[in-house]
Amino acid sequence: MNTLGIISLLLIAGNIIFSYKGFTNPVFFDAYSFQVEKVLVYKEYKRLVSSGFLHTSWLHLLFNMFSLYAFSGSLEAYLGGFPFLFIYMAGLIGGNLFALYVNRHHGDYSAVGASGAVCGIIFSSIALFPGMSVGLFGLPLSIPSWLYGLVFIVFTIYGIRSGTGNIGHEAHLGGALAGMAIAILMEPSSLLDNYLPILAITIPSIIFIYFLVAHPGSLALPHRDRKRQAKILSIDQRYNVSKKEKKKEIDTILEKIHQKGADSLTQTERDKLEAYSRSK
């Protein structure tokens, strides 16, 4: 049976509490989700961390927390609480930074979820314990963790390239590589002991990232361009449009206060006015 350490328990509790707040408060959700425009234009770097504790649904949350539960016990026991936490945060931030780079020209891209952090934990476990077995959806079948990692990486690269589904594949890949790199730095002997499975996972990832950086035209992301049939707005243009729309919305709320008094505001309107005041 997998025995969770204190850091794993705190992370799961934090995800549940923060996600529940997001489920019940759309303004809170919008204020802390990962949004390319908000990070690059408004410099709201907190979103690189806070978005990793938000989820879109209970199913999304439960899937990520179950994955964290499945891989965290042995890793935290082996490394200790704070090294485990460092890997988790490295996967979270590394995943979002990679997603930010891939989608840097698409200001409307947004995402939430602990997937990048969880992938960091999963792939650091693979780097340190490549021979451990991974079960397949509750079936009485299992495969070596290194094979699971290789299949996962190939699927993730395909997902980034094709844009299929509403899945943050970029954060998965970035988080997985960040977690694996940190684990190897913490335990350098793993590189010598497990170099074959590590190379099997990292080589296709490095090749893909090389082409993505050095030859972006050869790996253009057509699925994002197809969404822009009309005029494509730059991030700066989107910022100006968003600023005007927000200003108009706030003016409407202020006019309502002038006409009917502050007591006439709904809770959503109060939250928007408070968020606007904090941003000034």
Backbone torsions as a table, in degrees:
resi	resn	phi	psi	omega
1	MET	NA	139.7	-178.7
2	ASN	-79.0	121.6	179.7
3	THR	-102.1	117.7	-177.4
4	LEU	-78.3	141.2	173.6
5	GLY	-84.2	174.0	-176.1
6	ILE	-65.1	-37.1	-179.5
7	ILE	-67.4	-42.3	177.8
8	SER	-60.3	-44.2	179.1
9	LEU	-62.1	-42.5	179.4
10	LEU	-65.1	-39.5	178.8
11	LEU	-65.1	-43.3	178.3
12	ILE	-63.6	-43.2	178.6
13	ALA	-63.3	-42.8	179.2
14	GLY	-62.1	-41.3	177.7
15	ASN	-63.8	-41.3	-179.1
16	ILE	-65.8	-46.7	-177.7
17	ILE	-65.2	-48.4	-177.7
18	PHE	-65.8	-41.5	179.6
19	SER	-65.8	-41.1	179.1
20	TYR	-60.9	-39.9	176.2
21	LYS	-60.5	-40.4	177.9
22	GLY	-68.4	-35.9	177.7
23	PHE	-60.8	-37.6	-171.4
24	THR	-97.6	-8.6	-176.9
25	ASN	-137.9	96.2	-178.3
26	PRO	-59.7	-33.2	179.2
27	VAL	-65.9	-43.0	176.6
28	PHE	-61.6	-45.0	179.6
29	PHE	-58.4	-47.4	-178.6
30	ASP	-66.2	-32.8	-176.8
31	ALA	-72.5	-21.5	-173.7
32	TYR	-122.4	0.0	179.0
33	SER	-76.4	160.4	177.9
34	PHE	-78.2	118.6	178.0
35	GLN	-136.9	122.2	-176.2
36	VAL	-54.9	-46.0	-178.5
37	GLU	-60.5	-43.2	-178.0
38	LYS	-66.7	-36.0	-179.0
39	VAL	-75.4	-48.4	-174.0
40	LEU	-77.7	-36.4	-176.3
41	VAL	-92.4	-49.0	-175.7
42	TYR	-89.6	-5.1	178.8
43	LYS	59.2	36.1	178.9
44	GLU	-88.9	74.3	-173.7
45	TYR	-69.9	-16.2	177.3
46	LYS	-58.5	-27.2	-177.9
47	ARG	-65.1	-24.1	177.8
48	LEU	-63.9	-24.5	178.4
49	VAL	-103.5	-50.1	-172.4
50	SER	-61.6	-34.3	-178.4
51	SER	-63.1	-24.7	179.8
52	GLY	-72.9	-8.1	178.0
53	PHE	-109.6	5.8	175.9
54	LEU	-106.6	152.1	176.7
55	HIS	-140.7	159.8	-175.8
56	THR	-84.1	-22.0	-177.6
57	SER	-159.9	169.0	176.5
58	TRP	-63.2	-36.7	179.5
59	LEU	-63.7	-44.8	177.2
60	HIS	-58.5	-46.2	180.0
61	LEU	-63.8	-47.9	-176.9
62	LEU	-63.7	-38.4	179.5
63	PHE	-63.3	-45.9	179.8
64	ASN	-67.2	-40.5	-178.9
65	MET	-70.5	-33.7	176.0
66	PHE	-66.7	-40.6	177.8
67	SER	-63.4	-40.7	177.4
68	LEU	-63.6	-44.1	178.5
69	TYR	-59.2	-42.3	-174.8
70	ALA	-65.6	-31.7	-173.8
71	PHE	-109.2	-12.2	-169.0
72	SER	-83.4	-32.1	-172.3
73	GLY	-56.7	-56.0	-177.4
74	SER	-67.6	-35.0	-177.7
75	LEU	-69.5	-45.2	179.1
76	GLU	-66.1	-38.3	178.6
77	ALA	-64.3	-35.4	-177.4
78	TYR	-77.1	-43.5	-174.5
79	LEU	-91.8	-31.8	-171.9
80	GLY	104.6	162.1	-172.6
81	GLY	-62.9	-50.9	-174.3
82	PHE	-71.6	-40.3	172.6
83	PRO	-59.8	-38.4	177.1
84	PHE	-61.3	-45.7	179.0
85	LEU	-62.3	-38.8	179.3
86	PHE	-61.4	-42.7	177.9
87	ILE	-64.4	-42.6	179.3
88	TYR	-58.0	-48.8	-178.6
89	MET	-69.4	-34.1	177.0
90	ALA	-63.9	-40.6	177.0
91	GLY	-65.6	-41.0	179.7
92	LEU	-62.6	-53.8	-177.0
93	ILE	-70.8	-41.7	178.7
94	GLY	-60.8	-40.8	178.1
95	GLY	-63.9	-44.2	-179.2
96	ASN	-69.9	-35.0	177.4
97	LEU	-65.4	-39.9	177.9
98	PHE	-67.6	-40.8	176.2
99	ALA	-62.2	-37.5	178.5
100	LEU	-64.3	-41.4	179.9
101	TYR	-66.5	-48.1	-177.4
102	VAL	-62.1	-37.0	-175.0
103	ASN	-106.2	22.8	-174.2
104	ARG	-62.4	-22.2	178.9
105	HIS	-97.6	7.0	-177.3
106	HIS	-123.2	83.7	-173.8
107	GLY	-61.1	-21.3	-178.0
108	ASP	-87.3	0.4	-179.8
109	TYR	-70.5	133.4	178.8
110	SER	-142.4	157.1	-179.6
111	ALA	-162.6	157.3	172.2
112	VAL	-143.3	165.1	173.9
113	GLY	125.6	155.1	-179.0
114	ALA	-89.2	11.6	-173.0
115	SER	-58.2	-42.7	-179.9
116	GLY	-61.7	-44.7	179.0
117	ALA	-65.1	-43.1	-179.9
118	VAL	-65.3	-39.1	176.3
119	CYS	-63.4	-35.0	175.1
120	GLY	-60.0	-42.4	178.3
121	ILE	-67.4	-44.3	-178.3
122	ILE	-61.4	-47.3	-174.2
123	PHE	-79.4	-24.2	170.7
124	SER	-69.1	-36.0	175.1
125	SER	-64.1	-40.3	178.7
126	ILE	-63.7	-40.7	179.9
127	ALA	-63.9	-36.5	-176.8
128	LEU	-89.7	-31.8	-177.2
129	PHE	-132.1	65.4	-174.5
130	PRO	-66.1	-18.5	-178.3
131	GLY	-87.9	-6.3	-179.0
132	MET	-69.3	154.8	-176.0
133	SER	-93.2	146.2	176.6
134	VAL	-118.7	122.8	178.7
135	GLY	-74.1	155.8	-177.7
136	LEU	-112.4	94.4	171.7
137	PHE	54.0	40.4	176.5
138	GLY	78.9	-1.3	179.4
139	LEU	-76.7	156.3	178.4
140	PRO	-75.7	43.8	-179.9
141	LEU	-132.0	150.1	176.7
142	SER	-150.4	158.2	178.6
143	ILE	-132.1	157.0	176.8
144	PRO	-59.7	146.1	-176.3
145	SER	-61.8	-32.6	-179.4
146	TRP	-66.5	-35.3	178.3
147	LEU	-70.5	-40.0	174.6
148	TYR	-57.7	-45.2	-179.6
149	GLY	-62.3	-42.0	-179.6
150	LEU	-64.6	-45.9	178.7
151	VAL	-62.3	-41.6	179.8
152	PHE	-61.1	-44.9	-179.0
153	ILE	-63.8	-44.1	179.6
154	VAL	-61.8	-44.0	178.7
155	PHE	-63.6	-39.6	-179.1
156	THR	-66.4	-43.1	177.9
157	ILE	-61.8	-43.0	176.9
158	TYR	-61.8	-40.6	-179.6
159	GLY	-64.2	-40.4	177.6
160	ILE	-64.4	-43.8	-176.1
161	ARG	-68.5	-39.5	-174.6
162	SER	-92.4	-25.5	-178.7
163	GLY	71.4	24.6	-179.4
164	THR	-75.4	139.5	175.9
165	GLY	75.9	170.6	178.7
166	ASN	-102.7	62.5	-173.6
167	ILE	-124.8	137.7	-179.8
168	GLY	-82.9	68.2	-177.4
169	HIS	-59.3	-34.1	-178.9
170	GLU	-60.7	-44.4	178.6
171	ALA	-65.3	-34.7	177.6
172	HIS	-61.1	-49.5	-177.6
173	LEU	-66.4	-47.5	179.7
174	GLY	-61.4	-43.1	179.4
175	GLY	-66.3	-41.3	-179.9
176	ALA	-61.4	-47.3	-178.3
177	LEU	-68.6	-38.5	178.6
178	ALA	-63.9	-45.4	179.2
179	GLY	-62.6	-43.8	179.3
180	MET	-63.5	-42.6	-179.2
181	ALA	-62.6	-43.8	-179.7
182	ILE	-65.8	-40.4	179.3
183	ALA	-62.4	-40.3	179.5
184	ILE	-67.4	-38.7	177.1
185	LEU	-64.5	-35.8	179.1
186	MET	-72.9	-34.8	-178.8
187	GLU	-127.9	76.5	-176.2
188	PRO	-57.2	-28.6	-179.3
189	SER	-62.2	-23.6	-179.6
190	SER	-64.8	-28.7	-179.8
191	LEU	-66.7	-36.6	177.7
192	LEU	-77.5	-41.1	-176.3
193	ASP	-73.8	-33.4	-171.8
194	ASN	-124.4	32.8	-171.7
195	TYR	-65.3	-32.1	-178.6
196	LEU	-65.8	-52.6	177.5
197	PRO	-64.9	-33.5	178.3
198	ILE	-65.3	-44.2	178.4
199	LEU	-65.3	-37.2	179.9
200	ALA	-60.8	-30.8	-179.5
201	ILE	-87.4	-41.7	-172.5
202	THR	-79.9	-32.4	-176.1
203	ILE	-60.4	-52.4	177.8
204	PRO	-62.0	-32.2	179.0
205	SER	-67.0	-45.1	-179.3
206	ILE	-64.9	-41.1	178.4
207	ILE	-61.7	-45.2	179.9
208	PHE	-62.2	-46.9	-178.9
209	ILE	-64.6	-36.5	177.7
210	TYR	-59.5	-49.4	180.0
211	PHE	-66.4	-34.1	179.2
212	LEU	-64.5	-38.0	-178.4
213	VAL	-85.4	-48.4	-173.6
214	ALA	-81.0	-32.8	-177.1
215	HIS	-134.7	65.9	-175.0
216	PRO	-60.9	-26.7	179.4
217	GLY	-65.4	-31.5	-178.7
218	SER	-74.7	-17.5	179.1
219	LEU	-124.8	41.3	179.4
220	ALA	-58.9	150.5	-177.2
221	LEU	-103.8	82.1	-173.0
222	PRO	-62.4	-27.4	-177.2
223	HIS	-63.8	-28.6	178.0
224	ARG	-80.3	-35.7	180.0
225	ASP	-69.8	-32.1	-179.3
226	ARG	-65.6	-22.7	179.9
227	LYS	-75.8	-8.5	-176.5
228	ARG	-113.8	68.8	-179.9
229	GLN	-71.2	-33.4	-179.9
230	ALA	-89.8	-160.4	-178.6
231	LYS	-63.4	131.8	179.4
232	ILE	-87.9	124.3	179.7
233	LEU	-93.9	137.4	174.0
234	SER	-72.3	168.4	179.2
235	ILE	-62.1	-40.4	178.7
236	ASP	-63.0	-41.1	178.6
237	GLN	-65.0	-41.5	178.7
238	ARG	-63.8	-36.1	177.7
239	TYR	-60.6	-45.8	-178.7
240	ASN	-65.2	-41.1	178.7
241	VAL	-64.8	-45.5	-179.9
242	SER	-62.3	-39.9	-179.5
243	LYS	-63.9	-41.8	179.1
244	LYS	-65.4	-41.6	-179.0
245	GLU	-65.9	-40.8	179.5
246	LYS	-66.5	-41.4	178.6
247	LYS	-61.9	-40.9	178.9
248	LYS	-63.8	-41.1	179.6
249	GLU	-63.9	-43.1	179.1
250	ILE	-66.7	-39.0	177.8
251	ASP	-61.0	-37.6	178.5
252	THR	-65.1	-40.6	178.5
253	ILE	-65.6	-43.3	179.5
254	LEU	-64.6	-35.9	177.9
255	GLU	-67.1	-36.0	177.7
256	LYS	-64.7	-39.3	177.0
257	ILE	-63.0	-42.0	-179.4
258	HIS	-64.0	-38.9	-176.2
259	GLN	-81.2	-40.4	-170.4
260	LYS	-122.1	-7.7	-179.2
261	GLY	93.9	160.0	-176.4
262	ALA	-65.5	-27.0	-178.9
263	ASP	-67.6	-15.6	-178.5
264	SER	-80.9	-10.2	-176.8
265	LEU	-72.7	142.6	172.4
266	THR	-78.9	167.6	179.9
267	GLN	-64.2	-36.2	178.0
268	THR	-63.2	-42.5	179.0
269	GLU	-65.3	-37.9	177.4
270	ARG	-63.7	-42.7	-179.9
271	ASP	-63.6	-41.5	179.3
272	LYS	-64.3	-41.6	-179.8
273	LEU	-66.3	-39.6	178.4
274	GLU	-66.5	-42.0	178.9
275	ALA	-63.7	-39.2	179.1
276	TYR	-65.6	-40.0	179.5
277	SER	-64.2	-39.7	179.1
278	ARG	-67.0	-29.8	-177.0
279	SER	-79.4	-12.6	-178.4
280	LYS	-79.0	NA	NA
